[in-house]
Amino acid sequence: MWLTRGETVHLFDTNAVTLEAARVYIDAELDGVIERLVPGANGTLITFQDRAKAIKDAWIVAAIPKILAAKIQLLGELDKVLPGDCIIATVRDRYPGNGMPESCGCLQPESRVNAVHTN
């Protein structure tokens, strides 16, 4: 979405092959998406294998499979490295809205919220 509006997007993955495949796919498809679906301008995609560098001064959208243990682990890892005033929103459509921040050991569970996608 942000790439179709001329924005900068940081894409992170620890797996170099997966990260490169995502970059190649985005490079191949972005112009067509802008032309067919949303008038806009190409943004800048920057890829990272280092999470700390990827999240510096960035908005974060975590895309992770619907595996509760993986979500809890990622939420806990992000909580430890993000600034205290950062709000982490996570989509938990298959899980209860409460308890997840506490179960990951979040330092500031009051700034962790559930997000809902809409079309």
C-alpha positions as CSV (number, residue, x, y, z in Angstrom):
1,M,0.0,0.0,0.0
2,W,2.7,2.5,1.0
3,L,4.8,1.6,-2.0
4,T,2.0,2.7,-4.3
5,R,2.0,6.1,-2.7
6,G,5.6,7.0,-3.1
7,E,6.5,6.0,0.5
8,T,9.6,4.2,1.8
9,V,9.0,0.6,3.0
10,H,11.4,-1.4,5.1
11,L,11.0,-5.2,4.4
12,F,12.6,-7.5,7.0
13,D,13.3,-11.2,6.9
14,T,16.1,-13.2,8.4
15,N,16.1,-15.6,5.4
16,A,18.0,-14.0,2.6
17,V,16.4,-16.2,-0.1
18,T,12.9,-15.3,1.1
19,L,13.8,-11.6,1.3
20,E,15.2,-11.6,-2.2
21,A,12.2,-13.4,-3.6
22,A,9.9,-10.8,-2.0
23,R,12.0,-8.0,-3.5
24,V,11.9,-9.5,-6.9
25,Y,8.2,-10.1,-6.8
26,I,7.5,-6.5,-5.6
27,D,9.8,-5.1,-8.3
28,A,8.0,-7.1,-11.0
29,E,4.5,-6.3,-9.8
30,L,4.5,-2.7,-8.4
31,D,4.2,-0.8,-11.7
32,G,1.3,-2.9,-12.8
33,V,-0.5,-2.5,-9.5
34,I,-0.2,1.2,-9.7
35,E,-1.3,1.3,-13.3
36,R,-4.3,-1.0,-12.8
37,L,-5.5,-0.4,-9.3
38,V,-4.3,2.8,-7.7
39,P,-2.9,5.9,-9.3
40,G,0.2,6.8,-7.4
41,A,3.9,6.9,-7.5
42,N,6.5,4.2,-6.9
43,G,7.9,4.2,-3.4
44,T,11.3,3.0,-2.3
45,L,11.7,-0.6,-1.0
46,I,14.6,-1.2,1.4
47,T,15.3,-4.8,2.5
48,F,16.9,-5.8,5.8
49,Q,18.1,-8.9,7.5
50,D,18.9,-7.0,10.6
51,R,15.7,-6.3,12.6
52,A,17.1,-3.5,14.6
53,K,18.1,-1.6,11.5
54,A,14.7,-2.3,9.8
55,I,12.6,-1.0,12.6
56,K,14.6,2.2,13.3
57,D,12.3,5.2,12.9
58,A,9.7,3.1,11.0
59,W,6.1,2.1,11.2
60,I,5.9,-1.6,11.7
61,V,3.5,-4.1,10.1
62,A,4.3,-7.6,11.1
63,A,3.2,-10.3,8.8
64,I,3.4,-13.6,10.5
65,P,1.4,-16.9,10.1
66,K,-1.6,-17.4,12.4
67,I,0.4,-19.4,14.9
68,L,-0.2,-18.1,18.4
69,A,3.3,-19.1,19.7
70,A,5.0,-17.4,16.8
71,K,2.9,-14.2,17.3
72,I,3.7,-14.2,21.0
73,Q,7.4,-14.7,20.4
74,L,7.5,-11.9,17.8
75,L,5.5,-9.5,20.0
76,G,7.9,-10.1,22.9
77,E,11.0,-9.6,20.7
78,L,9.6,-6.3,19.3
79,D,8.6,-5.1,22.7
80,K,12.1,-5.4,23.9
81,V,13.7,-3.3,21.1
82,L,11.0,-0.6,20.4
83,P,10.9,2.8,22.1
84,G,8.5,3.0,25.1
85,D,6.2,5.3,23.3
86,C,5.6,2.9,20.4
87,I,2.2,1.3,20.0
88,I,2.3,-2.3,18.7
89,A,-0.9,-3.3,17.0
90,T,-1.4,-7.0,16.2
91,V,-4.1,-8.8,14.3
92,R,-5.5,-11.7,16.3
93,D,-8.6,-12.7,14.5
94,R,-8.5,-16.3,15.7
95,Y,-7.4,-15.6,19.3
96,P,-8.9,-13.7,22.2
97,G,-8.1,-10.0,22.4
98,N,-6.7,-10.1,25.9
99,G,-3.8,-11.9,27.5
100,M,-1.4,-11.9,24.6
101,P,0.7,-8.9,25.7
102,E,1.0,-10.3,29.2
103,S,2.0,-13.8,27.9
104,C,4.9,-12.4,25.9
105,G,6.3,-10.5,28.9
106,C,5.6,-7.1,27.4
107,L,7.1,-4.3,29.4
108,Q,4.2,-1.9,28.6
109,P,1.1,-4.0,27.8
110,E,-1.1,-0.9,27.9
111,S,0.5,0.2,24.6
112,R,-0.2,-3.1,22.8
113,V,-3.5,-3.2,21.0
114,N,-5.5,-5.4,18.7
115,A,-6.0,-4.2,15.1
116,V,-8.8,-5.1,12.7
117,H,-8.3,-5.0,8.9
118,T,-11.1,-3.5,6.8
119,N,-11.6,-3.3,3.1
